[in-house]
Amino acid sequence: MFCNCLSRVRIKEVCIFSVISTVALLLMLISCGKNITYTGESVYEGMYYNQFSRDTITSWYDRWLSKCTVPVKNEYVNTSYGKIHMLTWGDTNNPALLLIHGGQANATHWIDMVPYLVNNFYIIAPDVIGDPSGKTMPDTVPVTRFMYQKWLDELLAALSINKIFLAGHSFGGLIAMDYAQYKPDRIKKLAVLDPAGIHGMSFKAKFGLIKAGLFSGDNNYKEMLDILR
């Protein structure tokens, strides 16, 4: 009896906590929605605590990039969401491979994999808009999954690339999967590492990815490389 009462109390506490958390999340999203009405430099500056923090991130980015053993180019393209910085490696005549890093990361995430891919692909790794790199300069930060799809569509249009090999990690994996559903005719092959959003997918959708040989999980880099090659 005591255990049953205790269980009911715990369930009540969990429910109250869930309601409070949901309200807090909604307030945060509303606040974000207001913030994205800002344009230009105000969005870019708002991503960093101050100039020192921005410079520190940029310095760390450059130091980490210097560890890459393959020659790399720093390039920019313009989209309606802002000026996008990206790292590119390899011969532009090779098939294009777009790598999308995870949330709160940047394009240097991929430098350890580049040596294994560069002979087969022209590699493009953008600094995803809204994430800290100190390089990409957003005018608007996407707050919905569809906005990320549109952003990626504009990025490829700016690069004059029609069909791509596509890979993503974590939140970047979610962006990649969403884009593969949004524009399936543009995807030659898809590989995702430990992707976000899998728990929300139907069994049919998961099975479809696995059956097609497109799904890679658990940070298995070798499996991802085998899929793309």
ROBA-809682 format. One record per atom (N, C-alpha, C): y negated, z, x; residue in one letter. Coordinates in steps of 0.05 Angstrom, whole numbers, padded with zeros to 5 digits, always signed. Layout:
// residues N
YZXA ...
//
This chain:
// residues 229
+00024+00000+00017M +00000+00000+00000M -00025+00000+00017M -00024+00018+00038F -00047+00020+00056F -00051-00007+00070F -00029-00019+00079C -00031-00045+00093C -00042-00066+00075C -00034-00066+00050N -00044-00086+00031N -00074-00083+00027N -00083-00058+00025C -00112-00052+00021C -00127-00061+00046C -00116-00054+00070L -00129-00062+00095L -00131-00092+00097L -00109-00106+00089S -00109-00136+00090S -00131-00147+00072S -00134-00135+00048R -00155-00145+00030R -00183-00141+00041R -00186-00117+00055V -00212-00112+00067V -00218-00132+00089V -00197-00137+00106R -00201-00156+00128R -00207-00184+00117R -00193-00192+00096I -00198-00219+00084I -00226-00220+00074I -00236-00199+00061K -00263-00198+00051K -00283-00201+00074K -00278-00187+00096E -00296-00188+00119E -00297-00217+00130E -00273-00229+00132V -00272-00256+00143V -00287-00275+00125V -00284-00272+00098C -00298-00290+00079C -00328-00287+00082C -00337-00261+00085I -00366-00256+00088I -00376-00269+00114I -00361-00265+00136F -00369-00277+00161F -00370-00308+00159F -00351-00319+00145S -00350-00349+00142S -00374-00359+00127S -00382-00344+00106V -00406-00352+00091V -00431-00350+00108V -00434-00328+00123I -00457-00325+00140I -00458-00347+00161I -00435-00353+00173S -00433-00374+00194S -00441-00401+00182S -00431-00407+00158T -00438-00432+00145T -00467-00435+00139T -00479-00413+00129V -00508-00414+00124V -00524-00418+00150V -00515-00404+00171A -00529-00407+00197A -00527-00436+00207A -00503-00448+00204L -00499-00475+00213L -00517-00494+00197L -00518-00490+00171L -00535-00507+00154L -00564-00505+00162L -00573-00481+00167L -00601-00477+00176L -00606-00491+00203L -00587-00490+00221M -00589-00503+00246M -00591-00533+00243M -00574-00545+00225L -00574-00573+00220L -00600-00582+00207L -00611-00566+00189I -00636-00572+00177I -00658-00573+00198I -00657-00553+00216S -00676-00552+00238S -00674-00576+00256S -00649-00584+00262C -00645-00608+00278C -00656-00633+00264C -00652-00634+00238G -00661-00656+00223G -00691-00659+00224G -00705-00636+00225K -00734-00636+00227K -00742-00645+00255K -00727-00636+00275N -00734-00642+00303N -00732-00672+00309N -00713-00686+00297I -00710-00714+00304I -00731-00732+00292I -00750-00720+00276T -00772-00736+00267T -00792-00740+00290T -00790-00724+00311Y -00807-00728+00334Y -00799-00754+00348Y -00817-00766+00362T -00811-00791+00376T -00820-00789+00404T -00810-00808+00420G -00819-00812+00448G -00814-00787+00465G -00834-00781+00481E -00832-00761+00502E -00826-00733+00490E -00834-00728+00465S -00829-00701+00454S -00800-00695+00451S -00783-00715+00444V -00754-00711+00442V -00743-00706+00470V -00750-00723+00489Y -00740-00720+00516Y -00747-00693+00528Y -00772-00684+00525E -00780-00659+00536E -00767-00636+00521E -00762-00639+00495G -00750-00618+00479G -00721-00612+00486G -00708-00630+00501M -00680-00626+00509M -00678-00606+00532M -00700-00600+00546Y -00699-00583+00569Y -00718-00560+00566Y -00710-00537+00578Y -00726-00513+00576Y -00754-00516+00588Y -00754-00529+00611N -00780-00535+00624N -00775-00557+00645N -00796-00564+00659Q -00794-00585+00679Q -00774-00578+00701Q -00774-00553+00709F -00756-00544+00730F -00727-00548+00722F -00720-00541+00697S -00692-00544+00688S -00685-00574+00687S -00703-00591+00679R -00698-00620+00679R -00693-00630+00707R -00711-00622+00726D -00708-00631+00754D -00682-00620+00766D -00674-00596+00759T -00650-00584+00769T -00625-00600+00760T -00625-00608+00735I -00603-00623+00724I -00602-00651+00738I -00625-00663+00741T -00626-00690+00754T -00617-00688+00783T -00625-00667+00797S -00617-00663+00825S -00586-00659+00827S -00575-00643+00809W -00546-00638+00808W -00532-00665+00803W -00542-00680+00784Y -00531-00706+00777Y -00529-00724+00801Y -00551-00726+00816D -00552-00744+00839D -00534-00734+00862D -00532-00708+00866R -00514-00697+00886R -00485-00703+00879R -00478-00699+00854W -00451-00704+00846W -00444-00734+00848W -00463-00751+00840L -00458-00780+00842L -00455-00789+00871L -00467-00775+00890S -00465-00783+00918S -00437-00779+00928S -00420-00764+00914K -00392-00760+00922K -00375-00784+00914K -00385-00802+00898C -00369-00825+00890C -00364-00843+00914C -00339-00851+00917T -00331-00868+00940T -00334-00898+00935T -00342-00905+00911V -00344-00934+00904V -00374-00940+00900V -00384-00962+00910P -00413-00969+00906P -00420-00969+00876P -00442-00957+00870V -00450-00953+00842V -00479-00963+00838V -00484-00973+00814K -00512-00981+00807K -00522-00963+00784K -00547-00956+00786N -00561-00942+00764N -00577-00963+00748N -00571-00965+00722E -00584-00985+00706E -00594-00973+00680E -00613-00987+00667Y -00624-00978+00642Y -00623-01001+00621Y -00618-00994+00596V -00622-01013+00574V -00637-00999+00552V -00651-01014+00536N -00667-01004+00514N -00653-01007+00488N -00653-00986+00471T -00643-00987+00444T -00664-00974+00426T -00660-00976+00400S -00679-00963+00381S -00678-00933+00383S -00657-00922+00396Y -00654-00894+00399Y -00667-00884+00425Y -00674-00902+00443G -00687-00894+00467G -00677-00911+00491G -00686-00903+00515K -00679-00917+00539K -00654-00904+00551K -00633-00919+00553I -00607-00909+00561I -00601-00914+00590I -00595-00893+00605H -00586-00895+00632H -00556-00898+00633H -00546-00915+00652M -00517-00918+00655M -00511-00923+00684M -00486-00916+00691L -00475-00922+00717L -00456-00946+00714L -00457-00964+00733T -00439-00987+00731T -00425-00991+00758T -00401-01000+00757W -00385-01006+00781W -00370-01032+00777W -00365-01046+00800G -00347-01068+00799G -00360-01095+00794G -00343-01115+00792D -00350-01143+00789D -00357-01149+00759D -00380-01159+00754T -00388-01165+00726T -00371-01187+00713T -00355-01201+00729N -00337-01222+00719N -00311-01210+00708N -00306-01185+00715N -00282-01172+00705N -00286-01163+00676N -00264-01158+00662P -00267-01147+00634P -00283-01122+00634P -00300-01118+00614A -00317-01095+00612A -00302-01071+00601A -00304-01048+00615L -00293-01023+00606L -00315-01003+00602L -00319-00993+00578L -00340-00974+00572L -00327-00946+00570L -00338-00928+00586L -00328-00900+00588L -00349-00881+00575L -00340-00865+00556I -00358-00847+00542I -00350-00819+00548I -00368-00804+00561H -00362-00777+00569H -00363-00757+00546H -00354-00733+00551G -00354-00712+00530G -00381-00700+00525G -00382-00683+00505G -00407-00670+00498G -00418-00651+00519G -00444-00650+00522Q -00458-00634+00542Q -00449-00640+00571Q -00441-00665+00575A -00434-00675+00601A -00451-00700+00607A -00443-00715+00627N -00458-00740+00633N -00439-00760+00647N -00449-00783+00654A -00432-00804+00664A -00418-00798+00691A -00428-00779+00706T -00415-00772+00731T -00387-00760+00726T -00382-00753+00701H -00355-00742+00693H -00333-00761+00703H -00338-00787+00705W -00317-00807+00709W -00313-00815+00739W -00328-00804+00757I -00328-00815+00784I -00301-00813+00798I -00284-00793+00791D -00258-00791+00804D -00239-00812+00794D -00244-00824+00771M -00226-00844+00760M -00234-00872+00769M -00259-00876+00777V -00269-00903+00783V -00252-00917+00804V -00244-00905+00826P -00228-00919+00846P -00203-00932+00835P -00191-00920+00814Y -00166-00930+00803Y -00171-00953+00783Y -00196-00957+00775L -00202-00976+00754L -00219-01000+00763L -00233-00996+00785V -00254-01015+00792V -00244-01042+00800V -00219-01044+00809N -00208-01071+00817N -00201-01088+00792N -00198-01075+00769N -00190-01089+00745N -00212-01092+00724N -00233-01076+00727F -00254-01075+00706F -00282-01075+00717F -00300-01085+00701Y -00329-01079+00705Y -00334-01054+00689Y -00340-01032+00702I -00341-01006+00690I -00370-00999+00682I -00373-00991+00657I -00400-00982+00647I -00397-00954+00636I -00412-00936+00647A -00411-00908+00638A -00440-00899+00631A -00447-00900+00605P -00474-00891+00597P -00476-00860+00596P -00500-00851+00600D -00506-00823+00595D -00512-00821+00565D -00493-00810+00550V -00495-00810+00521V -00521-00797+00512V -00534-00810+00493I -00560-00800+00483I -00557-00773+00471I -00575-00755+00479G -00575-00728+00468G -00561-00708+00487G -00547-00718+00507D -00534-00700+00526D -00550-00698+00552D -00547-00676+00567P -00564-00671+00590P -00557-00687+00615P -00573-00705+00623S -00570-00719+00648S -00596-00720+00663S -00618-00718+00649G -00644-00721+00661G -00651-00750+00664G -00633-00768+00657K -00637-00797+00661K -00642-00812+00635K -00624-00810+00616T -00629-00823+00590T -00652-00810+00576T -00670-00827+00564M -00694-00817+00552M -00694-00824+00522M -00686-00806+00505P -00683-00812+00477P -00710-00812+00462P -00712-00830+00442D -00734-00829+00423D -00724-00814+00398D -00698-00817+00392T -00686-00804+00370T -00658-00795+00378T -00650-00771+00370V -00623-00761+00377V -00605-00764+00353V -00582-00778+00355P -00564-00781+00333P -00554-00754+00323P -00553-00750+00297V -00542-00725+00285V -00519-00731+00266V -00511-00756+00264T -00487-00763+00248T -00469-00781+00264T -00444-00781+00257R -00425-00799+00271R -00432-00828+00268R -00443-00835+00244F -00450-00863+00240F -00473-00871+00259F -00492-00853+00264M -00514-00859+00282M -00504-00864+00310M -00483-00850+00319Y -00471-00856+00345Y -00458-00883+00345Y -00446-00891+00323Q -00434-00918+00322Q -00456-00940+00325Q -00478-00936+00310K -00500-00955+00312K -00512-00955+00340K -00515-00932+00352W -00525-00930+00380W -00507-00946+00399W -00481-00942+00396L -00462-00957+00414L -00463-00987+00409L -00467-00994+00384D -00469-01023+00376D -00494-01035+00390D -00516-01021+00389E -00540-01030+00401E -00538-01032+00432E -00524-01012+00443L -00519-01012+00472L -00504-01037+00481L -00483-01044+00467L -00467-01067+00473L -00483-01093+00469L -00499-01093+00448A -00516-01117+00443A -00536-01121+00465A -00547-01099+00475A -00567-01101+00497A -00553-01111+00523A -00528-01105+00526L -00513-01114+00549L -00501-01141+00546L -00504-01153+00522S -00492-01179+00515S -00462-01180+00519S -00449-01158+00511I -00420-01155+00513I -00408-01156+00484I -00389-01174+00480N -00377-01176+00454N -00352-01159+00450N -00333-01162+00469K -00308-01147+00467K -00305-01129+00492K -00294-01105+00487I -00292-01086+00509I -00265-01071+00509I -00259-01060+00532F -00239-01039+00534F -00256-01013+00531F -00246-00994+00516L -00262-00971+00509L -00246-00945+00514L -00258-00926+00528A -00245-00900+00533A -00265-00878+00529A -00256-00855+00519G -00273-00832+00516G -00259-00806+00519G -00274-00786+00527H -00262-00759+00530H -00276-00739+00512H -00260-00722+00498S -00270-00701+00481S -00288-00713+00459S -00314-00705+00458F -00332-00716+00438F -00336-00746+00442F -00334-00755+00467G -00335-00784+00473G -00311-00798+00461G -00288-00784+00460G -00264-00795+00447G -00268-00799+00418G -00282-00780+00405L -00289-00782+00377L -00307-00806+00372L -00328-00809+00389I -00345-00832+00386I -00330-00858+00389I -00311-00859+00409A -00296-00883+00414A -00278-00889+00390A -00264-00869+00379M -00247-00874+00356M -00263-00883+00331M -00286-00871+00327D -00303-00879+00305D -00312-00908+00308D -00319-00915+00333Y -00328-00943+00337Y -00306-00963+00334Y -00282-00955+00342A -00258-00973+00339A -00253-00978+00309A -00259-00959+00292Q -00256-00963+00263Q -00279-00979+00252Q -00303-00975+00263Y -00327-00988+00254Y -00328-01017+00262Y -00320-01024+00286K -00319-01051+00296K -00293-01057+00310K -00270-01057+00296P -00244-01061+00309P -00241-01088+00323P -00256-01108+00314D -00253-01135+00327D -00266-01135+00355D -00281-01115+00362R -00294-01114+00388R -00278-01099+00409R -00256-01086+00400I -00241-01069+00418I -00216-01084+00427I -00213-01087+00454K -00189-01099+00465K -00167-01077+00467K -00175-01054+00479K -00157-01031+00480K -00173-01006+00478K -00161-00985+00467L -00175-00959+00465L -00157-00938+00477L -00170-00920+00493A -00156-00897+00504A -00174-00873+00500A -00163-00851+00491V -00179-00827+00487V -00165-00803+00500V -00181-00787+00514L -00170-00763+00528L -00179-00738+00513L -00159-00722+00504D -00165-00697+00491D -00188-00700+00471D -00185-00719+00452P -00208-00725+00434P -00215-00704+00414P -00241-00700+00409A -00250-00683+00387A -00244-00698+00361A -00242-00683+00339G -00239-00695+00313G -00211-00702+00304G -00191-00698+00322I -00164-00704+00315I -00154-00686+00292I -00162-00661+00292H -00152-00643+00271H -00162-00651+00243H -00184-00666+00242G -00194-00674+00216G -00182-00701+00207G -00166-00714+00224M -00155-00740+00217M -00130-00736+00200M -00125-00755+00183S -00100-00755+00167S -00076-00761+00185S -00053-00753+00176F -00028-00759+00192F -00025-00789+00195F -00032-00804+00174K -00029-00833+00175K -00046-00845+00197K -00071-00834+00199A -00090-00844+00220A -00080-00837+00248A -00070-00813+00251K -00060-00804+00277K -00036-00822+00285K -00018-00825+00266F +00007-00841+00271F +00000-00870+00279F -00021-00880+00265G -00030-00908+00271G -00039-00910+00300G -00055-00891+00310L -00064-00892+00337L -00041-00890+00357L -00023-00871+00352I +00000-00868+00370I +00018-00892+00370I +00024-00902+00346K +00042-00925+00344K +00030-00950+00358K +00004-00953+00357A -00009-00976+00370A -00011-00972+00400A -00003-00949+00410G -00005-00944+00439G -00034-00940+00448G -00051-00930+00430L -00079-00927+00437L -00086-00898+00442L -00068-00879+00436F -00076-00851+00438F -00066-00838+00463F -00084-00824+00477S -00076-00809+00500S -00089-00781+00497S -00073-00760+00502G -00084-00733+00498G -00078-00715+00521G -00086-00689+00518D -00080-00668+00537D -00089-00674+00566D -00112-00689+00568N -00124-00695+00594N -00104-00709+00613N -00087-00726+00602N -00067-00740+00618N -00080-00766+00628N -00093-00765+00652Y -00108-00787+00663Y -00090-00811+00669Y -00066-00805+00680K -00047-00826+00687K -00040-00842+00662K -00035-00829+00640E -00028-00842+00615E -00051-00860+00606E -00075-00850+00608M -00098-00866+00600M -00101-00891+00617M -00097-00888+00643L -00099-00911+00661L -00077-00932+00654L -00053-00922+00648D -00031-00941+00641D -00038-00956+00615D -00051-00943+00596I -00058-00955+00571I -00079-00978+00576I -00098-00972+00593L -00120-00991+00597L -00112-01015+00614L -00093-01011+00633R -00086-01033+00651R -00070-01054+00636R 
//
